[in-house]
Amino acid sequence: MSDQDLRIPYPVLCERLATVLAAHGMPADLARQEAEIMAEADLHETPSHGVRMLPNLVRAFDEGRAKAVPDTKWVRDLGAICLLDGDNGPGRQVAMMGMQAAIDRARKFGIGACVAVRTTHWGRAHAYALRAAQAGMIGICSTNAVNSMVAWGSKGPVIGNNPIAIGIPRAASDPMVLDIAMSQAAVGKVTTWLREGRELPAGWGVDATGKPTTDPKAILSGAVSPMGGHKGAGLALMMELLTAALGNGLFGYELEGGRNSVEIDTSKIFIAIDPAAFGGTEHFEARVTAYMDYLRANGGVTEPFFAPGERGWQAARHNLQAGVPLHPEIVEQLKGVGVDLG
C-alpha cells in the first residue's frame, strides 16, 4: 500500500469494472462475477493479481486472443472427474466453472477433480480454493503459466512459477487459504514493488544475463528465482505435469505472449475433497481448530502468528469499511480502458 492510494468502495469498484467488461462483450451476470473476483484480490491487499489485470483482459477481447463469450465444452465426464475446454474465455469465469464441477462431484463421490485446458489468466488462485472451502470442501487448485522462472542452472526462464492454492473450511471463522507461487515471489509482486519504488530482497530473481539482482526492473527483464532452489523448481515441474500434461494442453514454453499477457491456452486443475466422506465434517473442523489453538499457543514468540490467508481477511474487513486501496498508477491504467472511478 501507498499513502497516495485512492480508496474506492468495493461494491462501486465491482460495478465499474463489470460495466467495462460488459461493454467489451461479456454477459452482465458473468461480467459481475469476473469483476468481483478481480477486485477481491485488491480487497485482500494483493494488488499484484487484482484489478490491474483488467486492461490486459479487455485488450485480449478486442484483439480476439480471448473470448468474452466462450464456447466452453465438457470434453470428458467420468464419475468423479471431468475435462473442460475453456475456449480461452474469461479466466475467472472458467476457473469458477472448473472448481464448481469439482465441488459437485465431491458431494457425490467424496472427491472431485476437473482439469481445464485452453484457459486464460485466472487472477489469484486463492479465489477458487476459497470458494471450495466456503462450500465446506477442502479445495486445491493449480495452473501452469508462461515461462518466468530460472531453474536447474538456466540463465533465463525455463518454467512458469505455477502457483498452488489450498483452502480449508472452518465453521467458526474465515476459511484458511494458502496461495503460493513456486517462485520466491510472484512476478506480479515484483511488479508491485517496482511500482511502489521498493528495492527487492536478495534471492528474488536474476537479470537478463542470469546474474542475481535486487532491481525489480532488471528481474522483470530477466526471471524470478524458485523458492527453496530445487524444491520450488521441482514443485513447479509437478504442477506443469498435473495441468498441461494431464489435460493434453500446452506447456509453459509453448504458450504465446509475455508475462503481462492474459496467458491464453494455459491449463488448470481443480480438486475438491468432502471431509464428510472421511472422518466427518464436524470431526475435521474440530481437529483443525485444535491444531490452530496449539500453534497459537506455541508460535508467535519472535513474530506474530498468522494462519495462511489471515492477514488478507483482516485487510478485507478493514477495506470493506475504508474502501479498496488502488495505487494512482493502477487508477490511470483503469481510466485508460474506460473505468470511471469518479
C-alpha positions, 0 to 999 in steps of 0.5 A: 500500500501507498499513502497516495492510494485512492480508496474506492468502495468495493461494491462501486469498484465491482460495478465499474469494472463489470460495466467495462467488461460488459461493454467489451462483450461479456454477459452482465451476470458473468461480467459481475462475477469476473469483476468481483473476483478481480477486485477481491484480490485488491480487497485482500491487499494483493494488488499484484493479481487484482484489478490491474489485470483488467486492461490486459483482459479487455485488450485480449477481447478486442484483439480476439486472443480471448473470448468474452463469450466462450464456447466452453465444452465438457470434453470428458465426464467420468464419475468423479472427474471431468475435462473442460475446454475453456475456449480461452474465455474469461479466466475467472469465469472458467476457473469458477466453472472448473472448481464448481464441477469439482465441488459437485462431484465431491458431494457425490463421490467424496472427491472431485477433480476437473482439469481445464485446458485452453484457459486464460489468466485466472487472477489469484488462485486463492479465489477458487480454493476459497470458494471450495472451502466456503462450500465446506470442501477442502479445495486445491487448485493449480495452473501452469503459466508462461515461462518466468522462472530460472531453474536447474542452472538456466540463465533465463526462464525455463518454467512458469512459477505455477502457483498452488492454492489450498483452502480449508473450511472452518465453521467458526471463522474465515476459511484458511487459504494458502496461495503460493507461487513456486517462485520466491515471489510472484512476478506480479509482486515484483511488479508491485514493488517496482511500482511502489519504488521498493528495492527487492530482497536478495534471492528474488530473481536474476537479470537478463544475463542470469546474474542475481539482482535486487532491481525489480526492473532488471528481474522483470527483464530477466526471471524470478528465482524458485523458492527453496532452489530445487524444491520450488523448481521441482514443485513447479515441474509437478504442477506443469505435469498435473495441468498441461500434461494431464489435460493434453494442453500446452506447456509453459514454453509453448504458450504465446505472449509475455508475462503481462499477457492474459496467458491464453491456452494455459491449463488448470486443475481443480480438486475438491475433497468432502471431509464428510466422506472421511472422518466427518465434517464436524470431526475435521473442523474440530481437529483443525481448530485444535491444531490452530489453538496449539500453534497459537499457543506455541508460535508467535514468540519472535513474530506474530502468528498468522494462519495462511490467508489471515492477514488478507481477511483482516485487510478485507474487513478493514477495506470493506469499511475504508474502501479498496486501496488502488495505487494512482498508477493502477487508477490511470491504467483503469481510466485508460480502458474506460473505468470511471472511478469518479 
